[in-house]
């Protein structure tokens, strides 16, 4: 009984809950300690070994050693600042806005009907989400709580439909998802990153992209310096007269791995920003287009009759997609400056509402209507066929 119902065990043994919380805290602390330690060690190697020992003392280039030291310190500070900025700012949640909170969630949950996906990127398996439609009264005997339509604009495949989360008791804006790891809904959720122990969402995505870029540049810079010095040492056989620094060799291996792995992931994230697409939307878009057995409506046919995927409804063009996340000028692109707003009045900059490609959205809605009509026709055909079989069997 206790094994099948761990909540009972926690109630009878309160210290177990404290122990669990302590273990969770250690799990979230590990990536921070690991990152800080690796960054501090690499900076030490760049300053003490690469810059001072080799470039300044052994090769006699004090000015170059100073330049390397300044670049190393500046890039490492940017890496550390953006890393903790991602954690401190957080992704943002509908719970941050008082007007999106639902006072009586049970009132909306009274009608027990099957969940229907609310937007093109919402899966039917999300049991934490409900759908409220103005066209279908929820409870004739009492009025349910109304969504804040003056602040919340939805773009769904069903007219006048608003999503809400049963677990958080909030109205869910477009592109918001409930994160089981964070235990709450996340605005414009991209993914949960274990290396930060937090979600990447609307408010911290810019800092996340900048962190990847800074760290990839830092790793590439370290890889270039360590490769150059190791090449000189091996080419001139200096290792026969002096000990080879093990820190330099480890820096070469670590920076090589970080540079190629983070470089590829940075390019992917930049591509996502240019397409104004989250990682969740990207994966769902791929799955829906590859799984034709579900009767997906996410494609159309061109003039030559060839099938092609529908455009992303949030794709506003490369420039506008980029500026909506990274800012409006080069200073905001390169430096970790906040470009978002937490004001409920700032319509398209607070994570609640998003500009859309109207033409693409109309095509989505049109294809969804065609798919509904086709499903209805298939259902009618199956019903007629079943009735004919029953009549034939009766005769």
Helices and strands as residue ranges (DSSP letters): H 6-12, H 14-44, I 45-58, H 62-89, G 94-96, G 98-100, H 105-108, E 129-133, E 161-165, E 170-172, E 177-179, E 184-186, E 191-193, E 198-200, H 205-235, G 238-240, H 246-275, H 279-290, G 292-294, E 299-301, E 307-309, H 318-326, H 330-334, H 358-394
